[in-house]
Amino acid sequence: MTGQEQWLLRTDTTTYAVALGGDGRWAELAAWGPHGVEQGPSPMDRSQRTHFITPADAAPAEYIPYGLRPFTGADLVARQSGGDRGSWWRFTGATADGDRALRLDFTDEVLGLCTTLCYETVPGTDVILRWTELTCTGDRELRLERIDSAAVNVPAQGGARLTYLAGQWSQEFQLKQLRLERGRFEMESTQGAAGHAYAPWLAVQDAAAPAEGATPTYGIALEWSGNWRISADAEPGGSVRVRAGRVPHEGAVRLAPGATLTTPRLACAFSADGLDGLARVWHRYERRLTGDRMDRPRKVLYNSWEATGFDVDAAAQLELAKAAADLGAELFVVDDGWFTGRHDDTGGLGDWEPDADGFPDGFDRFVDEVRALGMDFGLWVEPEGISPRSKLYAEHPEWVYRLDGRPATLVRNQLLLDLGRTDVQDFVIATLDRLLGDHAISYLKWDMNRPPTERGRPSGDDPEHLDLDAAHVAGYLRVLDHLRTAHPHVTVEGCAGGGARVEHATLARTDVVWPSDNTAPLDRLRIQYGYLHAHAPHTMSSWVTDAAGVFDPRPRSLAFRFVNSIAGVLGIGADIREWTPEQCAEATEWIDRYKDVRDVVHHGEVHLLGSPADPTCGIQYEEPGGGRLVVTAWSTGALDGAPLVPGRAARLRLRGLAPDAVYTDQDSGTRYSGAHLLHSGLPFAWTAGHDAELVVLVRQ
């Protein structure tokens, strides 16, 4: 292998080595890991004896078509309309920007297709972005039946440990693991969004090594707001090959002569420090996605939904706003029910005008009164939703996804706008411009409660030519991009019936997201534990409510709920008019404590300490520079808080500290050495009434 046949991409601490394979017919992974990993025989080397399969089927290929790889799984399936499936490539050139970016071109003259494999490192992170560009170079249209973004190869000697996030509505982001020795694991969403059932995220480790500690850990996350699929194959020869990409709703995409299709970006990450280390790689990457908006403090929010539901009127909302301001809230958000015709979930969507009956003195008067309390003002919207009883539907029934001659399915008593249409995008943009321009709104909660069902556009065109899933994604992102540029002062929260639309395309264009509609204490702790493996704390909106547990009904204190929410971006959603003076006083104290530590929580390096399955678990946040540590801790065991050993406090061993440093508890004044915190741990004396704690340690 000559130097001209291999290219190196370097991130902050890792190297990714790509080489040509198969006499130049494909690219393959040579090495991926810490700097220097490329110096030596490739761990992906395989026996050249490939009985009953082709060399391409056994290769750690970066991206390869059906035709070259007929047996073990191809990343691209393409054919001319009416022709045979398959593509046979030859390498036609490389363009490199040092060790920061790379483009590799492969051409099939017979099919009329140029495939470009694209790589780009992300400065300040250990993430490499990969995607593929497909250009029709012939004079006949191509039909693309599988269009993955990339394939990722991981060496594994004893099978692979796959870690993924699964669940359902109100139980999103449950951390799951399985051992894959042979065969295939696959997850996907065809709900026009990431979906509640699975997140487009996966971590891979050699199953022979532990999940934590100094274990090489590989991760991927797909940047796509529509249908997607991730599959992992334990292949012959002891490697695991992961493929990820979008899934066309219509089953295929047509590519016209001269046209280029660009697949979604796949973020590829590596950490030598197990799942906990991989989480920090993703956190750094998402802070970079946020950009300059990281400098904005995430304000304490009050949302009125759980207090009033659809029964929204100025008097009740102002009563809540005054109570929220007294607690120290910085932002008041009116949720669903503020607009014309919205007395329940059967009407109103699409007619985005404040309800005159609910705001008899005018909506602006109401907003001004909220702002006079010292809080910003925000609104809930669902721009893609439309009610059959709305004025908008009467005027534009053609704007709704539907199939000619077929009945429409109602989900949550509503239909879905075809956001792939330019006129629908223009309507949504004009509506949001009007709301944000006419009223002093600085926060917008964008919800989506209805996946596409009868996904058609009655126009007579072949659905494959329309590519409706990609068109909807493009429309959605166009509107979010417009909000960013036209209303940069507005904070945008992403939501989809909870956490059904959390992926990097959305996270790059919103300020926070809503991981789940379930705010019950122990349920929420498990949701957030999984979420923080893949996503950063500054993106995680979390409310304190009075909700009872759905999956784990054991009661927990108000303190537990606040510490849970302080672990991300603090919000309150309870009916605080019903709280006692003692509860309000406690809430005020917790809000003040959040304001003191939120910069550390949102900008710091995170270690996940244990899990909700343990009697005690926590999260450690280290301020940039190491001056302060914030530890959120919870008792998840017996209701009486009894320790595992009578008379002995529970302990959480902290991580990543200097053993010879001294850390002082900001509240108690207790001094600890770094060695003590690393090896003996931080003590917590749980009782029935003391089941959560927030500790701030200052390094001396």
N, C-alpha and C positions, 0 to 999 in steps of 0.2 A: 504494500500500500504506500504510494508516494504522498508527499505533502500536498500535491495538487488535488489529491482525491479525498482530502479530509479538511473540514472546516471546524473552527472552535468558536463557540459563543460563550462569553463570560459575563456573569452577574457579579454582585458584590462579593460573594464567597463561593460560587459554584462555577463549574465548567460543563458545557454541553458540547459533545463532539459528534459530528455528523460525517459520514463517509459514503462514498458510492459503493454499491454492491451489485452483484449479478452482471458483471461486465458493463456497468454503467446504465443498467436498465431501471434501477431504483436507488433511493437513498436509504441508509440505515443508521441506527444509533450505534456508536462505538463506545461511548462512555458518558455518564452523567453523575455528578457528585461534587465533592469539594474540589477546589483548585488542585491540580496535579493528578486527578483521578484518571486522566487520559494517558498518563505515562505508564505504560505496561500493557500486557495482553488484555484485550477487551473482555469484560465479563459476559458479553453477549455472544462471544465466539461459540460456534456450534459445530457439531460433527458435519462433515461434508457428505456423509452417507444419509441420504434422505429417501429411504425406501417408501414407495407408494405415495409420496408427496413431492412437490417440486422444490427446488432450492428457494424460490420466492416464498413458498408456504412456510418454510422454516426460518426465514430471515427476520431479524428485528427491524422490519421496514418502517420508515417514517410515514409513508403514505404510498399506497399501491393499489392498482385497479384490478377488478375482476378481469380475467384474461391472463395476466401475469400470475395472479394468486387465486387459483380456482377452488381451493379446498378449505383453507383455514380462516377465511374471512377477509374480504377486500373492503377498502375504505371508499371506493368509487365504483359505481356500476353505471356505465354509459353506453348508449348505442344510438345510431341514427334511427329515425322513425321507420319502423318496419324492418330494421336490420337486426343483426345478431348482437347480443350483449358482449362486451369485452373491449379492452384496450391494451395495446402493446406499445410500450414507450421506448424512447431512447433519450439519453441525457443530451441537452443542447446548450447548456450554459449555466454559469453561476455569477451572481453579483453579490459582493460582500462589502459591508461598511465596517471595516476592521473586525473586531470581535463583538460588535453590537447588533448587527443585522445581517441577514442572509436571504437570498432568493435563488432557488434552484429550479431550472426549467427542464421539463420533459415533454416530448412531442410525439404525437401519433399522427403521421401524415395521412394514413388510410382513413382513420375515423374523422380526422379534421379537428383535433383537440390539442391545445397546449395547456399543460398543468404546471403551475408555479407554486412551489412550496415556500412559504414565507415564514421567517423567524425574526423576532425583535426582542431584545432584552429591555427590561424596565429599570431605568436608573434608580439606585437607592434601594433595590429589592433583590430577592433571589427568584424572580419570576421571569419566565420566557414566554412571550406570546407567539402562538402559532396559528396560521390560517392557510387557506389554499385558494388560489385564483384559477378559474377554469374559463378558457377562452375558446370559442368555436372558430376555428381557422378555416374550415371548409365552406362549401356552398350549400350544405344541407343542414337543416336543424338537427340538434342533438336532444336526446331524451335522457335526463340524469335521474336515475332511480335510487341511488344512494350517494349522498354528498357529505361525508364526514368532514370535519375540520382538520383532524390530524389523528395520528395514532401515537401512543406512548408505550414504550417498552421498558419493563422493569425486570431485572434479574432476580430470581427467587429459587433457592435450592430445595426448600421443604414445602413448597406450595406458598400461596400468597394469603396474607391477611388483608381483607378488604374492609375498610371503614367507610360507611356511608350514612346519609341522613334520610330517614323515612318517617312516615306517620300518616296523618289524616287531618281534616279540619279540626282545630282546637287541640291537636296533638302533633304539631309540626316539629321538625328538626330533632327527632329522636335518634340518638347516636346508636348505630347498629354495627355489628361486626360479623364476618363469616370467614371461614377458611376455604379457599378455593385451591384444591390440588390438581384437578383436571376439570375440564368443561367450561361452561360459560355462565357468567352472571350478567344480567341486563336489567336496566331500569329506564323508564321513559315517561314523558308526559305528552298527551295529545290534547290538552285543554287550552291551547293557545297561550300558555304561560308556564312558568316553572312547575306550578301545581302544588297541592298540599301533600301528595303521596311521597314524592321524592324531590330532593334538591339536586341540581346539576353540578354535583361536587363528589369527588371520590378521592380517598387516600389509599395507597398501596404500600405494603411492607412485606418483607420476607417473613413468613409465619414462623420460621425457626428462631427469630429474634423477638424480644419483648416489645410491647406496643410503645413503652416510654423509655426514656434514657437515651443512650447513644445508639439509636437504631436508625439507619437510613430510611427516610420516609419520603415518598413521592406523592404529589397531589395534582389534581386537575380541577378546573372549574370552567364551565362553558358560559360564554358571554352571549346569551340569547334570551329574548323575552317571549319566544313562541314555543312551538313543539320541538322536543329534543329527545335524544337517546344517548345513553352511555352503556357500553358493553365491555366486559373484561373476559378475556380468554386465557386460561392456563394452557399454554401450547406445548407441543412436544419439544423436549430439549430443556425444560426447566425455566422458561421465562413466562412472564405475564404480559399480554398485549392489550391495552385499553384503547378503545375507539370512541370518539364522541363527535356529535354533530347535530344539526337540525334535522327534523323529519317533516318533509312536505305533507301538508294535510291532504293534498290531492294524489299522493303516491309517487309523484315524479315532478320534475321541473323541466321545462323546455328552454333550450338555449339557442337563440337565433344566430345565423352567421354574423360574425363580427362582434357578438356580444360577449361580455365577461360576467361570470357569477363569482362573487366573493363570499366565502363561507364565514360563519361567525368565528370570532377569535376564541382560541382555547388557551387559557392561562395555565402554564405548567410550572410547578413549584417543587423545590427540594429542600429538605432539612435533614441534618445529621442527628437531630435531637428529638426524634420521635414525633408523635402526634401533637404534643404540646409545642414543640419547636415549629412544626409545620403551621400551627395556628398563628404563631407570631409572624411567619412569612406572609400569610394572607392578611393579617392586620396591617402590616407595613404597606402592602400593596394597596389595600383599600384606603388607607390614609393618603396615599399618592393619588388615587382616583379622585378623592375629594378635593385635592388641590388647595387653593387659597382659602376655600370655605372651611377648612379645618380650624382656622383662626377664630371662627365664630363660636362663642359659647353656646352649648346646647341648652336652651332655656327650659325652666321648669314649666311644664304644660298642665293645664286642666282641660279635660274634655268632658262635655256634658252628656254624652250618649247614655251611659249607664244610669244617670240620675233622671233623665227626662224622656229618653227614647224619642219617638216621633212627636211627642207633645211639646213642641217648641213654641214659646212665646216670650216676649221681651221681659215681662215681670219675673218669671221663674228663672230665666237665664241670668238676669242681673242679680238676683238673689244669690245664685251660685257664684257669679263672678265676684261679688263682694266677699263672700266666704273664702274663695280661692285667693283673692288678693291679700286677705288677712293672714293666710297661711304662708304667704311668700311666693305664690305662683307668679310667673313672669309672662305667661301667655294663656289666653282663654280661647278655646276652640269650640265652636258650635258644630255639632255633628249632623247627621241626617235629620231631615224634618224641617229645615228652615225655609224651604222654597215652595212656590205655589203648587197646590194639589198634592202635597206630600204629607198626608195624615196617617198613612200606613205604607206598606211596600207595594201597593197596587197602582200607584199613580205618581206623577210629578217628574220623573226622571226625563230630562231633555228640556224642561221648561225652567230654566235657571234664573228665576226672578224671586226675590224675597217675598214671602207671604205677607200681604198687607194686613191680614187679620192678626197674624202673630206679632207684627211690629206696627201697631196703630199710629205711633208717633213718627214712623219712618225708620227705615233700616239704618240710615246714617246716624240718626240720633242715638239709636241703640249702640252702634259701634263706638261712637264718641263717648258714651257713658262708660263703656267697658274700658276704653283707653284712658279715660280720666282716673281710673282706679290704679293706673301705673302699669298696666299690662298691654302687651301686643294682642292683636285680634287675628283669629284664624277661622277658616271654614272647611267643611267636608264637601267634596264633590265626587261624583262618579261619571266622568265625561263620556265613557263608552256605553253606559247604560241608557236604555230608553223604555219608557212605560207605554204599553199599547193605548192607554187612555190619555196620553199627553198630546198637547197641541202640536209638538214637533212631529210625532208619528203621523198625525192626521195630514200634515203638510208634506212630509217626506217619507212615505212608507218604503220607498226604494232604497233608503239609506240603511236598511236593516238586512243582516244576513238572512237569506231565505232560499228555498228551492222551489221553483215553479211547480205548482200542482201538489205540493206537500204541506202538511200542517206544521205550524211553528210550535216549538216546544217552549213553554215558559219556565224559566229558572228564576226563583225568587220573584215571580210575577213580573218578569221583565224580559226584554229582548236585548240584542247586542248590536250596536252600530258598527257598520263596516268602516273601520278606521283606515283601511287601505285606500279608500276613495279620497281624492284630493279635496272634493267639496265638503266631505265630512270633517276632514282635518281642518279646513278653513273655518268651518262652523265652530268647532271646539276651540280653536285659537281665538276667534272673535269673541266667543262667550267668556273665556277666561280673561282676555284682555279687558273686556267690559267690566267684569266683576272686580278685577284687580285695579283697574283704572278709576272706576267710579267710587270705590269704597276703600277705606284705609285697612286693607288686609295684608298681613305680612307672613301668613302661614297658610298653606294649602295642603289638605290631606286628600290625596288622589286614591280612591278606592276602586276595586273591580270585583263585583260579586257574581259575575255570570260568565262562565266559559262558553265558547262557541259550540253550537250543536249543529243545526242545519246551515252549514257554512257554505253558502253559495251566493253568487252575484248574478241575478237573472239578466244577462246581457247577451246571451247567445254565444259567448266565447267559450272555448275549451277551458275548463278550470285549471288545467296544467299551465296554460298560457298566462293565467291570472296570478298564480302563485300567491294565493290569498293569505297564507300564514305569514310569509315574508313581507307582504304589503302592509298587513296590520302592524307588524313590528316596526316597520319603517315609519308608519304614521304615528304610532305611539311615541317613538323616539324623536320624531320631528317636533311634536308638541312639547315634549319635555325640554328639548334643546331651545325651543322658542321661549319657554318660561325662564330658562337660565339667562338668555341674552336680553329679553325685553323686560324682565322683572327680576333683576339679580338680587334685589333686597328680600324677595319672598323665599321663605324656607319651605321646601317641598317634602312631604312625607309620602312614601310609597306604601300602598296597602292593596291586598287582593283577598278579601274575605279572610284576613289574617295574613299568613306568610306565603301565599301562593305565587307571588311574583318577586322573589328575592334572588337576583343574579347580578352579574357585574354590569350589564348594560343599564339596568335600573339604578344600581348603586352609584354609578358614575354620574347620574343626572338627578339624583335626589339627595337630601341631606340626612334623612333617617328613614327607616322602614319599620313596619309593624309585623313582628314575627308570628303573632297568633292572636286570635280573639279570646283565648283562654288566659285569664289573669289570676286564676286561683294559685295560691302560694307554692305548693309542692309541684303541681303540674307545670307551672311557669318556670320553676327552677330547672326542671328537666329540659324544657324547650330551650331555655337560654344556654344551658350547658352545651347542648348540641350546636346551637347557633354559633356560639363563640369559637367552636373549632374551625368554622369556615369563614366567619365574618367578624368585623371589628366592633368593639363596644360603642364607638361613637355613632354607629349606624343603628343601634338597637333601641328602639323606643319601647319603654316598659312602664306600665301604669300600676299605681297602688289602687286597689278596689276592695270591696267587701265580698267578692265572689267566692262561693264555696267550691271546694275541689270537685272536679269532674271524674278524674281517674284516680286521684289520691285524695280522699275527702278528709284526711286528718287535719284538724285545725292548727293554725299557726298565728302568731301574734302580729300586731300592726308593725312592730319593728322588723319582723321577718319580711313582710311585704315591702317595706321601705328599703331594706338592704338589698332585696332582690332587684328593685327598680334602680337603685343607685349604681348597680353593677353595669348599667348601660346609660340610657338617657331618661331621666326621671320624669314621669308624668303621674297625674292623679285622675282617676275616673270614677271614684266612689261618689255617692250622694252625700257630700260633706255637710249638707244641712242637717243630716241625721247624726252626725258625730257628736260625742259629748265634749265638754270643754277640755277634759283630760286628753282625749284623742286629738283634738285640735292643737293643744299645746305640744304634744309629742310630735305631731306632724310638722309643726313649725320648726322644731329643733332638728328633725331629720332633713328638712329642706335646706336649712342653713348649713348643715354638715355636707350635703351634696354640693352646694355652691362652693364650699371650701375645697373639695377634692375632685370636682369634675374634670379639671384640666389634666390631672394625673390619670383618671380613669380613661379619658378619651385619647390622650397622647402617649400614655405609658406602655411599657412592655408587659405583656400579660403572661402569667403562669396559671394554669387551671390545676387546683389542688384537690385531688381526689375527685369523686363524682357524687351525684345525688343518691347513688346506691350505697354510699358509705354513711356511717352514723354522723360524721362531720365532713363537710366539704367547704371549699372556699375558692376565692380568686385573688391572686396577688397582682397588683399593678405597680410598676416601678416608674417613677417620674424620669423623664429624660435627664441624664446626668446623675441619677441615683440619689438625689437629695431627700426624697420622700418615698415611702412605700405605703400603699393603701391596700388593706386586706378586708375583703367582704367574706364573712363566714356564717354558716348556717348549721343548726342542729337538725338533721333529717331522720333521727332515730326515734326512740320511744317518746311518747307524748309527755312523760314526766321529766324528760331531759336527763334521765339517769345515765351516768358515765359507764363506759365499758368495765372499768374497775372502780368499785366504790371508793369515794374519797379522792379520786385522782381526776384531774382535769383532762378533757379531750385536748389533743394537740394537732396542729397542722404544721408540717415541715415546709418551710419556705424554700425557694429555689433561686439560684443565680446570684447569691449575695457574696460579698467579700467576707471571708471568715474572720479577719482581724478587725473589721469595722465594728462600730458601736451604734446601735439603733435605740432611740428613746421613744417610748409610747407617748404621743402628744397629749393624751388625756390623763393617764395615770402617773406618768413620770418614770415608769419602770424601764430600766436599761437592760438591753440584751446584746450579747456579742453576735456577730454574724454566724459564728460557728454554732452557737446555741440555737439560733433560729433554723439553721440548716439541718442540724442533727437531732436536737431535742424537740424543736418546734415551738410555735406560738400557742400558749395555753388558753383554753376557753372553758369556763365553769358553767356548763349548761344547767338550767333548771326548767321547770314547767313554764315559768313566766319569762325566761331569758333564753330564747332560741335562735338569736341572730346577733351579730355584732359587726361594727365597722371600726377597724383599728387603723390609726395613722402612725407610722413609725418614721421618725426623723433621723437621718444619718448624721452622726456627729463628725 
